[in-house]
Each structure stands twice: as structure tokens, then as C-alpha cells.
Amino acid sequence: MSDQENWLTEKLHDHYAQSLRTDEMLYDSKTKHQRLKVFQNGTFGRILTLDDVVQTTEGDNFIYHEMLTHVPILAHGATKRVLIVGGGDGGMARAALDHKTVEHVTMVEIDAGVVEFSKEYLPMLSRGAFDDPRLNLVIADGADFMRDTDGGFDVIIIDSTDPIGPGEVLFTDHFYGHAKKALAPGGILVTQNGVPFMQGDELTGTMRAFQSLFADATCYLATIPTYAGGPMALGWGTDSDARQVPLEVLEARFAEAGIETNYYTPAVHKGAFALPPYVSRLIP
């Protein structure tokens, strides 16, 4: 195999691409929904791609998972029921279940194949989450589940793929409206909204929907190396004042949780909501 063939090039954007060296291909199979690959990389460890778009890596997944779970859970302050849409690798569920005060996590994943091979090839992401009795794994379409659920969730995390293929429906106004109804009073909805420097329309569309639904609608940022093109925007919607929780309160909650992190701190939490102008201009 030539050196050129040892590289996977992600072509998510029209005028920009990143390449990752495939030191060893560990898994390559097409399900009815998408093509799954897991390969070894010298910098990032094991990498999962769907249709050659990076979803998560052994090396830097902690940033994404910590910021989409710890920020809303600690801001809320009394989170007991969490809903995750997507997240078939189990990393998001594991991060949510790290909070001992969380009593129940429902995880809705459209593709059972992602879950099964993640258990085998990416166990370091879920770290036993699939065996936690607090986890209810539902194999279903996230949009259908959100429409039909009885709700009552304190935190809802949309850990979706980009708005193409199976993930496209998770970025619609109807979906966000159903998510709002599924929240308990004071609940928080967070979403992945891509890299705003490269995918600004995605953030603008979500924020327009959020502003029609929530009293507090904005985004916060996290820098994940393999989500290339700048920091990633994470959408935030709630009718509560959870975003205004003082730093010292977050520090007390974080200390009480006793969670070891590699990216999240209460200070990072607060600072993540400080947006540079090129991002804030994308919010209607």
C-alpha cells in the first residue's frame, strides 16, 4: 500500500479537507444507514468515522463529551433525568453517568450497529456505560422518539452527526419544538452545531429556532482538534437562568460531583459562553 493510500481524507466541506493517517484499519463495514470505519492513528489513537467523516477519537473525545454533559448538568444543579439523542459510541452516556446524582439516562441511537461495534472496538469511550443499570438504550429514530416521548427530562443532549443523511432531521424546527416539550420545567437543551467558521448556516438555523422557543438561547464553544476548522459551537436553550449560575456555585457543585476531567473546569464553563464577534454575528 502506498503512503497516499494510508491516509483518510475527510471531505465534509466544499473548500477544505483534513487528512488522518490510517496506521491500521481495524473495522470497515457498511450498515443500512452508513459506512463505519475504525482505524488506528499515531496521534489520536482509535478513530471512528461515519461515511469518512470523523465522529470521535480515543485521543480527543473527552473535550466534546465533557462539555456537552458537564456544562448543562452542573449548570442545572439538580439533574436526575438525561436524554441523549445519538452518541452510539457510549462516550456521552458515560460522561453523564459519571454524575452520581443522575438517576436515569435514556440514550436513543438509530443504528444498532454503531453500538455493537463500539462496544468491541471503542470500549475506552463507554467504559462500562452500557452495563450501567441507570442507562436505558433505545434503538430508534431520534426524531420519532422525541415526538412521542412523555418527556420530563432535566437535560437533553443532541449528540448528532452533521445535518446530512440520517442526522439531517435532528436540525429541524419541528425536532427542536418536540425537544422543548420533552424538557422538565427548568430543563436545558444542548446540541452540537458544528464548527461555525466552516458551518455558520448550521448555527444560525439552530439559533433562530432556539430563540423562538427559549428565553435563553445562545451557544458556547469548545476546541476539539479533529473537528477541524476552529472551535465547535454547542447550542444552549433553556427557560431558566442556569447560564448565570455564579462561578463559586459551579465550583462547589463540581467539587461535590468528584469527577476527574481533562478539559472541563468551572472557569472553562463560564468562559465558553464568551463568543468572538464572528460567532456572535451568526446568532440572529
C-alpha positions as CSV (number, residue, x, y, z in Angstrom):
1,M,0.0,0.0,0.0
2,S,1.4,3.4,-1.0
3,D,1.8,6.2,1.6
4,Q,-1.0,8.1,-0.1
5,E,-3.3,5.2,0.4
6,N,-2.5,5.2,4.2
7,W,-4.4,8.5,4.6
8,L,-8.1,9.0,5.0
9,T,-9.3,12.4,3.8
10,E,-12.4,13.8,5.3
11,K,-14.3,15.9,2.7
12,L,-17.1,17.4,4.8
13,H,-16.6,20.9,3.5
14,D,-16.5,22.1,-0.1
15,H,-13.2,24.0,0.0
16,Y,-11.4,22.5,3.0
17,A,-10.4,19.0,4.0
18,Q,-8.3,17.3,6.7
19,S,-6.4,14.0,6.4
20,L,-5.6,11.5,9.0
21,R,-3.1,8.7,8.7
22,T,-4.6,5.2,8.9
23,D,-1.8,3.3,10.6
24,E,-4.1,0.2,10.8
25,M,-7.7,-0.3,9.6
26,L,-9.5,-2.2,12.4
27,Y,-13.0,-2.2,11.1
28,D,-14.7,-1.3,7.8
29,S,-18.3,-2.2,7.2
30,K,-21.4,-0.7,5.7
31,T,-24.7,-0.8,7.6
32,K,-28.1,0.0,6.2
33,H,-27.6,3.6,7.4
34,Q,-23.9,4.4,6.9
35,R,-20.4,3.1,6.4
36,L,-18.5,2.6,9.6
37,K,-14.7,2.6,10.0
38,V,-12.4,2.4,13.0
39,F,-8.7,2.8,12.4
40,Q,-5.6,3.4,14.5
41,N,-3.7,6.7,14.3
42,G,-0.5,7.5,16.0
43,T,-1.7,10.8,17.5
44,F,-5.4,10.2,18.2
45,G,-5.4,6.5,18.9
46,R,-8.6,4.8,17.6
47,I,-10.7,6.9,15.3
48,L,-14.4,6.3,14.4
49,T,-15.7,7.7,11.1
50,L,-19.1,7.5,9.5
51,D,-19.0,7.9,5.7
52,D,-15.4,9.0,6.1
53,V,-16.4,11.9,8.5
54,V,-14.7,11.9,11.9
55,Q,-17.2,11.2,14.7
56,T,-14.9,10.6,17.7
57,T,-11.4,9.6,18.6
58,E,-9.8,7.9,21.5
59,G,-7.5,10.9,21.9
60,D,-9.7,14.0,22.0
61,N,-13.2,12.7,22.6
62,F,-13.0,13.9,26.3
63,I,-13.4,17.5,25.2
64,Y,-16.6,17.1,23.3
65,H,-18.1,14.7,25.9
66,E,-17.2,16.7,28.9
67,M,-18.5,20.0,27.5
68,L,-21.8,18.6,26.3
69,T,-22.6,16.8,29.6
70,H,-20.9,18.7,32.5
71,V,-21.9,22.2,31.4
72,P,-25.7,21.6,31.3
73,I,-25.7,19.1,34.2
74,L,-23.7,21.3,36.6
75,A,-25.5,24.5,35.4
76,H,-28.8,22.9,36.2
77,G,-27.7,21.8,39.6
78,A,-30.4,19.1,40.2
79,T,-30.2,16.9,37.1
80,K,-31.8,13.5,37.6
81,R,-33.1,12.5,34.1
82,V,-31.0,12.9,31.0
83,L,-31.9,12.2,27.4
84,I,-29.1,11.6,24.8
85,V,-30.0,11.5,21.1
86,G,-27.2,9.8,19.2
87,G,-24.0,9.0,20.9
88,G,-23.8,5.4,19.8
89,D,-20.2,5.0,20.9
90,G,-21.3,5.4,24.5
91,G,-19.0,8.3,25.4
92,M,-21.7,10.8,26.1
93,A,-23.7,8.3,28.2
94,R,-20.5,7.5,30.2
95,A,-19.9,11.2,30.9
96,A,-23.5,11.8,32.0
97,L,-23.4,8.7,34.2
98,D,-20.2,10.0,35.9
99,H,-22.6,12.2,37.8
100,K,-23.8,10.0,40.7
101,T,-26.8,12.3,41.2
102,V,-28.1,11.4,37.7
103,E,-30.7,8.7,38.3
104,H,-31.7,7.8,34.7
105,V,-30.2,8.2,31.2
106,T,-32.1,7.4,28.1
107,M,-29.9,7.1,25.0
108,V,-31.6,6.9,21.6
109,E,-29.4,5.7,18.8
110,I,-30.7,5.0,15.3
111,D,-28.1,2.4,14.3
112,A,-27.6,-0.7,16.5
113,G,-24.5,-1.5,14.5
114,V,-22.7,1.6,15.9
115,V,-23.4,0.5,19.4
116,E,-22.3,-3.1,18.9
117,F,-19.0,-2.4,17.2
118,S,-18.3,0.5,19.6
119,K,-18.5,-2.0,22.5
120,E,-15.9,-4.1,20.7
121,Y,-13.6,-1.5,19.1
122,L,-14.0,1.6,21.3
123,P,-14.6,0.3,24.8
124,M,-12.4,3.0,26.2
125,L,-15.1,5.6,25.3
126,S,-18.1,3.9,27.1
127,R,-16.0,2.5,29.9
128,G,-18.9,0.2,31.0
129,A,-21.7,2.7,30.5
130,F,-23.8,0.1,28.5
131,D,-23.8,-2.1,31.6
132,D,-24.9,0.7,34.0
133,P,-28.4,-0.1,35.3
134,R,-29.3,3.6,35.0
135,L,-28.9,3.5,31.2
136,N,-31.9,2.8,29.0
137,L,-30.7,2.2,25.5
138,V,-33.4,2.7,22.8
139,I,-32.6,1.8,19.2
140,A,-34.9,4.1,17.3
141,D,-35.1,7.2,15.1
142,G,-34.3,10.2,17.4
143,A,-36.9,12.4,15.7
144,D,-39.7,9.8,16.2
145,F,-38.7,9.2,19.8
146,M,-38.7,13.0,20.6
147,R,-42.1,13.4,19.0
148,D,-43.6,10.6,21.1
149,T,-41.8,10.7,24.4
150,D,-43.6,11.6,27.6
151,G,-40.7,13.9,28.4
152,G,-39.8,15.1,31.8
153,F,-36.0,15.3,31.1
154,D,-33.8,17.8,33.0
155,V,-31.1,17.8,30.4
156,I,-31.4,16.8,26.7
157,I,-28.2,16.3,24.7
158,I,-28.3,16.1,20.9
159,D,-25.2,14.3,20.0
160,S,-26.0,14.1,16.3
161,T,-23.9,13.7,13.2
162,D,-23.7,16.6,10.8
163,P,-27.0,17.7,9.1
164,I,-26.6,15.3,6.2
165,G,-28.1,11.8,5.8
166,P,-29.7,10.3,8.9
167,G,-28.7,13.3,11.1
168,E,-30.5,15.9,8.9
169,V,-33.9,15.6,10.6
170,L,-32.3,16.4,14.0
171,F,-31.7,20.0,12.9
172,T,-35.3,21.0,12.1
173,D,-37.6,23.4,13.8
174,H,-40.1,20.6,14.4
175,F,-37.5,18.5,16.2
176,Y,-36.4,21.3,18.4
177,G,-40.0,22.1,19.2
178,H,-40.6,18.5,20.3
179,A,-37.4,18.6,22.4
180,K,-38.7,21.7,24.2
181,K,-41.8,19.9,25.1
182,A,-39.8,16.9,26.4
183,L,-37.9,19.1,28.9
184,A,-39.0,19.3,32.5
185,P,-39.5,22.8,34.0
186,G,-36.1,24.5,34.2
187,G,-34.6,21.9,31.8
188,I,-31.7,22.6,29.4
189,L,-31.3,21.5,25.7
190,V,-27.8,21.4,24.3
191,T,-26.8,20.5,20.8
192,Q,-23.7,20.0,18.6
193,N,-23.8,22.7,15.9
194,G,-20.6,22.2,14.0
195,V,-17.6,24.5,13.5
196,P,-19.1,27.9,13.0
197,F,-16.2,29.2,10.9
198,M,-16.9,26.5,8.4
199,Q,-20.6,25.8,9.0
200,G,-22.1,29.1,10.0
201,D,-25.5,28.5,8.5
202,E,-25.9,25.4,10.8
203,L,-25.5,27.5,13.9
204,T,-27.7,30.3,12.6
205,G,-30.5,27.9,11.7
206,T,-30.5,26.3,15.2
207,M,-30.3,29.6,17.0
208,R,-33.2,31.0,15.0
209,A,-35.3,28.0,16.2
210,F,-34.0,28.3,19.8
211,Q,-34.8,32.0,20.0
212,S,-38.4,31.2,19.1
213,L,-38.6,28.5,21.8
214,F,-36.4,29.5,24.8
215,A,-36.0,32.6,27.0
216,D,-32.2,32.0,26.9
217,A,-30.8,30.9,23.5
218,T,-27.1,31.0,22.7
219,C,-24.1,28.8,22.1
220,Y,-20.8,28.1,23.8
221,L,-17.5,26.9,22.4
222,A,-15.1,24.1,22.7
223,T,-12.0,23.4,20.7
224,I,-11.7,19.7,19.6
225,P,-8.7,19.1,17.3
226,T,-10.3,16.6,15.0
227,Y,-13.4,18.7,14.4
228,A,-11.2,20.9,12.2
229,G,-11.6,24.5,11.2
230,G,-11.8,26.3,14.6
231,P,-13.8,25.8,17.8
232,M,-17.1,23.9,17.8
233,A,-20.3,25.6,18.7
234,L,-22.6,23.9,21.2
235,G,-26.1,25.1,21.2
236,W,-27.8,26.1,24.5
237,G,-31.5,26.6,25.1
238,T,-33.4,26.9,28.4
239,D,-36.2,29.0,30.0
240,S,-34.1,29.1,33.3
241,D,-31.3,31.3,34.4
242,A,-28.9,28.4,34.6
243,R,-26.3,30.2,32.4
244,Q,-26.0,32.8,35.1
245,V,-25.0,30.4,37.9
246,P,-22.1,32.1,39.7
247,L,-18.6,30.6,39.4
248,E,-18.4,29.8,43.1
249,V,-21.6,27.8,42.9
250,L,-20.3,25.8,39.9
251,E,-17.1,25.2,41.8
252,A,-19.0,23.8,44.8
253,R,-21.1,21.6,42.5
254,F,-18.1,20.3,40.6
255,A,-16.2,19.6,43.8
256,E,-19.2,17.7,45.2
257,A,-19.5,15.7,42.0
258,G,-15.9,14.4,42.4
259,I,-15.4,14.0,38.6
260,E,-12.0,13.9,37.1
261,T,-11.8,15.9,33.9
262,N,-9.2,16.8,31.3
263,Y,-10.9,19.8,29.7
264,Y,-13.9,21.0,31.8
265,T,-13.4,23.2,34.8
266,P,-16.0,25.7,36.2
267,A,-13.8,28.6,34.9
268,V,-13.8,27.0,31.4
269,H,-17.5,26.5,31.7
270,K,-18.1,30.2,32.3
271,G,-15.6,31.3,29.7
272,A,-17.0,29.1,27.0
273,F,-20.0,31.4,26.7
274,A,-17.8,34.4,25.8
275,L,-18.2,34.4,22.0
276,P,-15.9,36.1,19.5
277,P,-17.7,38.5,17.1
278,Y,-17.6,36.3,14.1
279,V,-19.6,33.7,16.1
280,S,-22.0,36.1,17.8
281,R,-22.9,37.6,14.4
282,L,-24.2,34.2,13.4
283,I,-26.8,34.3,16.1
284,P,-29.9,36.2,14.8
